[in-house]
Amino acid sequence: MIKDARNGVSPDTSKKTRTRRGTRGKTGSSKLYAAIDLGTNNCRLLIVEATRNSFRVRDSFSRIVRLGEGLDKDGILSEGAMSRTLSALSICASKIRKAGVARVRCVATEACRNAENGENFIKRVREETGLRLEIIDGAAEAELATVGCGSLFENHADHIIVFDIGGGSTEIMRLDKETKGFFKLADVASVPIGVVRLAERFGGPGPHDHGYNEMVGEARVQLLEFFARQSMITDMNKLQIIGTSGTVTTLAAVQLGLAKYDRNVVDGCKITASDVRRVIDDLREKSRDELAANPCIGKQRADLVLAGCAVLDVIHQHWAVDAFSVADRGLREGILLRMIRRDRRRARRGRGRRASASPASDAAQPAP
């Protein structure tokens, strides 16, 4: 089961604590945990220390690497994409070592799942960086993203839809409220409509050739089967929709008129249906150069943001809620919460007797 708002994630606002492997930081902080999420478009790292109810962020890193660039056409990860990604992962490995992280889990998603040379790339990553990447399937990706969003669950909801628009795929999940305010994961789908995939397939050469209507059509077809299974959702007042992805957070930042992206403002905010429609319609009118000029979009996302909007558009058309929640959290946070909770369960079981020397399960690894 997945808990409700007690699953909080709090950003750290204090000074970073320097630690050495196997030691506590100067402020007496507990051991550090790290999670890496390698997707089709992004490479993300989060380093945290556990708190009483969740964790505090100590360091983070994110870089657009476009690992899945050209994958739909060629079926393999290109040398350029792998080199960009290895460079980003080397930075991640260096940060993990310097922080003295005790436990780390690194996952790879859609691009490595689908590429013919995905497994070979995983081996190359380990040889060159020391990081042990684990390819997870869409269901595991969806579940971890849902765990990471737990602090945003609202008690008024009977059902929650969480969606994560990635570079190569979109994960969408339904949770149902059970007794004592807990939500149980009830249905999951992983569909091949990520922003890189859609943009490469339908975007044209002209500055305004976004292929938006075609992307909406493809997203509708791909999500149709999942939609058909959710006939129990009838009361929009009892439905909460949470979006977690670069698309959703970017759209929220644009709607809020931020001069630059600010996670503390965006994470947990809500966007009304009318604002969703207005922002999407406004973005559709802009050229790629105009999109790139927006400080919350930038050059690297200019050709991708409307692909994500197309998926969001289809979801919102199907469930016409008054507003949806925005999450700047997801897969990494889910990985970290899982590791921390499993360690705590082990500690409780081992209290009063000598604790086992073996690491907890769930594929977590010692730091490289």
C-alpha positions in Angstrom: 0.0 0.0 0.0 1.1 3.6 -0.6 0.5 6.1 2.2 -1.1 9.5 1.9 0.4 12.9 2.8 2.7 11.5 5.5 5.1 10.5 2.7 6.6 14.0 2.5 9.9 15.0 0.7 11.5 18.1 2.1 14.2 20.1 0.3 17.3 20.9 2.3 17.8 24.6 3.0 20.8 24.3 5.3 24.5 24.1 4.4 25.6 20.9 2.7 27.4 18.5 5.1 30.7 17.1 4.0 31.0 13.4 4.7 33.4 10.6 4.2 32.5 7.1 3.2 31.2 5.2 6.2 31.2 8.3 8.5 28.8 10.8 9.7 28.9 14.4 8.5 30.1 17.2 10.7 26.6 18.0 11.8 26.0 14.4 12.9 23.8 13.6 10.0 22.9 9.9 9.3 24.2 8.0 6.4 23.4 9.3 2.9 21.4 7.6 0.2 21.5 8.3 -3.6 19.3 7.5 -6.6 20.0 7.9 -10.3 17.2 7.9 -12.9 18.5 7.5 -16.4 15.7 8.1 -18.9 15.4 8.6 -22.6 15.9 12.4 -22.3 17.4 13.1 -18.8 20.0 11.8 -16.4 19.1 12.8 -12.8 20.8 12.2 -9.4 19.5 12.9 -5.9 21.6 12.5 -2.7 19.7 12.7 0.6 19.9 11.9 4.3 17.0 10.4 6.1 14.8 12.4 8.4 12.2 11.2 10.8 9.3 11.1 8.3 11.1 11.3 4.9 14.5 12.7 3.8 16.4 15.9 3.3 18.1 16.7 0.0 21.9 17.2 0.3 22.8 17.4 -3.4 21.2 16.9 -6.8 22.2 16.9 -10.5 20.2 16.9 -13.7 21.3 17.0 -17.3 19.4 16.5 -20.6 21.4 13.8 -22.4 18.9 12.6 -25.0 20.1 9.0 -24.7 17.1 7.8 -26.9 17.8 10.2 -29.7 17.2 8.4 -33.0 16.3 5.2 -31.2 12.9 4.8 -32.9 14.6 5.0 -36.3 17.8 2.9 -35.8 16.9 0.6 -32.9 20.2 1.3 -31.1 21.7 3.9 -28.8 24.0 6.1 -30.9 27.6 6.7 -30.0 27.0 10.4 -29.5 24.1 9.8 -27.2 26.0 7.3 -25.1 29.0 9.6 -24.8 26.8 12.4 -23.6 25.2 10.1 -21.1 28.5 8.7 -19.8 29.8 12.2 -19.2 26.7 13.0 -17.1 27.0 9.6 -15.2 30.6 10.3 -14.5 29.6 13.5 -12.7 27.0 11.6 -10.8 29.5 8.9 -9.7 32.0 11.6 -8.6 29.3 13.4 -6.5 28.3 10.1 -4.9 31.9 9.2 -3.9 32.7 12.7 -2.6 29.5 12.8 -0.5 30.4 9.5 1.1 27.1 7.9 0.1 26.4 4.6 1.9 23.6 3.2 -0.4 22.8 3.9 -4.0 20.3 2.5 -6.5 20.6 3.4 -10.2 17.9 2.6 -12.7 17.5 3.0 -16.5 14.2 3.1 -18.2 12.6 3.2 -21.7 15.7 3.9 -23.9 17.8 1.1 -22.4 14.7 -1.3 -22.3 14.2 -0.9 -26.1 17.7 -0.5 -27.5 19.4 -3.5 -29.0 22.6 -2.4 -27.4 21.0 -1.4 -24.1 22.6 -4.2 -22.1 26.0 -3.5 -23.6 25.7 0.1 -22.7 24.9 -0.9 -19.1 28.1 -2.9 -19.0 30.0 0.1 -20.4 28.6 2.4 -17.7 29.9 0.0 -15.0 33.3 -0.3 -16.5 33.8 3.5 -17.0 32.0 4.9 -14.0 31.6 2.1 -11.4 27.8 2.7 -11.4 25.6 -0.4 -11.6 22.6 0.5 -13.7 19.5 -1.7 -13.4 17.0 -1.7 -16.3 13.5 -1.7 -14.8 10.2 -2.4 -16.6 7.4 0.1 -17.1 5.4 -1.3 -14.2 8.2 -0.9 -11.7 8.9 2.6 -13.0 5.3 3.5 -12.5 5.1 2.2 -9.0 8.3 3.9 -7.9 7.1 7.2 -9.3 3.8 6.8 -7.4 5.6 6.2 -4.2 7.6 9.4 -4.8 4.5 11.4 -5.2 2.8 10.1 -2.0 3.0 13.4 -0.1 0.7 15.1 -2.6 -2.2 12.6 -2.1 -5.4 14.3 -1.0 -7.7 12.7 1.5 -10.9 13.9 -0.3 -10.1 11.7 -3.3 -11.5 8.2 -3.8 -9.3 7.7 -6.8 -5.9 9.2 -7.9 -4.5 9.2 -11.4 -0.7 9.8 -11.5 1.0 10.2 -14.9 4.7 10.6 -15.7 5.5 11.8 -19.2 9.0 10.7 -20.0 11.3 10.9 -23.0 10.5 7.5 -24.4 7.3 6.5 -22.6 4.5 7.7 -20.4 3.5 5.8 -17.3 0.0 6.3 -16.0 -1.4 4.8 -12.8 -4.7 4.6 -10.8 -4.8 4.4 -7.0 -7.9 3.6 -5.0 -8.5 4.7 -1.4 -8.8 2.0 1.1 -9.4 2.0 4.8 -7.4 4.3 7.2 -6.7 6.8 4.4 -4.2 4.6 2.5 -4.1 4.4 -1.3 -3.5 1.2 -3.1 -2.0 1.0 -6.6 -4.8 -0.6 -8.7 -3.9 -0.2 -12.4 -0.7 0.7 -14.3 0.1 1.2 -18.0 3.4 2.1 -19.7 2.8 3.4 -23.3 5.4 4.4 -25.9 4.5 8.1 -26.2 7.4 9.9 -24.6 8.3 13.5 -25.7 11.5 12.5 -27.6 9.7 9.8 -29.5 6.6 11.9 -30.3 8.7 15.0 -31.4 10.9 12.9 -33.7 8.0 11.1 -35.2 5.7 14.0 -35.8 7.7 17.3 -35.7 8.3 18.9 -39.1 11.2 21.1 -40.4 9.5 24.5 -40.2 9.6 26.6 -37.0 5.9 26.2 -36.4 5.7 22.5 -37.6 5.1 21.0 -34.2 2.8 18.3 -35.4 0.6 18.9 -32.4 -2.7 17.5 -33.7 -0.9 14.3 -34.9 0.7 13.9 -31.5 -2.6 14.3 -29.7 -4.1 11.7 -32.0 -1.3 9.2 -31.3 -1.5 9.8 -27.5 -5.3 9.2 -27.6 -4.9 5.9 -29.4 -2.1 4.7 -27.0 -4.1 5.7 -23.9 -7.4 4.3 -25.1 -7.1 0.9 -23.5 -6.1 2.3 -20.1 -8.9 4.8 -20.2 -11.4 2.0 -21.0 -10.4 0.2 -17.8 -11.2 3.2 -15.5 -15.0 3.1 -15.8 -15.3 3.2 -12.0 -14.2 6.9 -12.0 -17.4 8.8 -12.4 -17.2 11.7 -9.9 -14.6 14.3 -10.9 -14.9 15.9 -7.4 -13.5 12.7 -6.0 -10.7 12.3 -8.5 -7.2 13.8 -8.0 -4.9 14.0 -11.0 -1.1 14.4 -10.4 1.4 15.0 -13.2 5.1 14.4 -12.6 7.4 15.2 -15.5 9.5 18.0 -17.1 6.5 18.8 -19.3 4.1 19.4 -16.4 6.6 21.3 -14.2 7.6 23.4 -17.2 3.9 24.2 -18.0 3.3 25.1 -14.4 6.3 27.5 -14.4 5.2 29.1 -17.6 1.7 29.6 -16.2 3.0 31.1 -13.0 5.1 33.5 -15.0 8.4 32.6 -13.3 11.5 34.5 -14.4 13.4 31.2 -14.0 12.4 27.7 -12.8 11.9 27.4 -9.1 11.2 23.9 -7.7 10.0 25.3 -4.4 7.3 27.2 -6.1 6.3 24.6 -8.7 6.3 21.4 -6.6 2.9 20.8 -5.1 1.1 23.6 -6.9 -2.1 23.2 -8.8 -3.1 24.4 -12.3 -6.7 25.0 -13.1 -8.3 23.5 -16.2 -8.7 27.0 -17.8 -5.0 27.8 -17.3 -4.0 24.5 -18.8 -6.0 25.2 -21.9 -4.7 28.8 -22.1 -1.0 27.9 -21.7 -1.1 25.0 -24.2 -2.9 27.2 -26.8 -0.4 30.0 -26.3 2.6 27.6 -26.7 1.1 26.1 -29.8 1.2 29.5 -31.5 4.9 30.0 -30.9 7.9 29.0 -33.1 10.6 26.8 -31.7 12.8 29.9 -31.3 10.1 31.7 -29.3 9.7 28.6 -27.1 13.4 28.5 -26.6 13.4 32.1 -25.5 11.1 31.4 -22.6 13.4 31.1 -19.5 11.3 28.2 -18.1 11.6 26.2 -21.4 15.0 26.9 -22.9 16.7 25.7 -26.0 17.0 22.0 -24.9 13.2 21.6 -24.3 11.9 23.8 -27.1 11.2 21.0 -29.5 9.8 18.7 -26.8 7.5 20.7 -24.6 4.5 20.5 -27.0 4.9 16.8 -27.3 4.4 16.5 -23.6 1.5 19.0 -23.7 -0.2 16.7 -26.3 -0.2 13.8 -23.8 -1.4 16.1 -21.0 -4.1 17.4 -23.2 -5.5 14.0 -23.9 -5.5 13.0 -20.2 -7.2 16.2 -19.3 -9.8 15.9 -22.0 -10.7 12.5 -20.7 -11.0 13.5 -17.1 -12.3 17.1 -16.9 -11.2 17.9 -13.3 -11.2 21.5 -12.2 -7.4 21.4 -11.6 -4.5 19.0 -11.4 -1.6 18.8 -9.0 2.0 19.3 -10.2 4.9 17.2 -8.8 8.5 17.9 -9.2 9.3 14.5 -7.7 8.8 10.9 -8.8 11.0 8.0 -9.6 14.1 9.1 -7.7 12.1 10.0 -4.6 10.3 6.6 -4.8 13.7 4.8 -4.9 15.0 6.7 -2.0 11.9 6.3 0.2 12.0 2.5 -0.5 15.6 2.2 0.5 15.2 4.3 3.7 12.1 2.4 4.8 13.7 -1.0 4.2 16.7 0.0 6.2 14.5 1.1 9.0 12.6 -2.2 9.0 15.8 -4.1 9.1 17.0 -1.9 12.0 13.8 -2.6 14.0 14.1 -6.3 13.4 17.7 -6.3 14.4 17.3 -4.2 17.5 18.4 -6.1 20.6 20.5 -8.5 18.5 23.4 -8.1 16.2 22.2 -6.7 12.9 22.9 -8.7 9.7 25.9 -7.5 7.7 24.2 -8.0 4.3 22.6 -4.9 2.6 18.9 -4.5 2.2 17.1 -5.9 -0.9 15.4 -4.0 -3.7 18.5 -3.9 -5.8 20.2 -1.2 -3.8 24.0 -1.2 -4.1 26.9 0.2 -2.0 28.3 3.4 -3.4 30.8 3.0 -6.2 
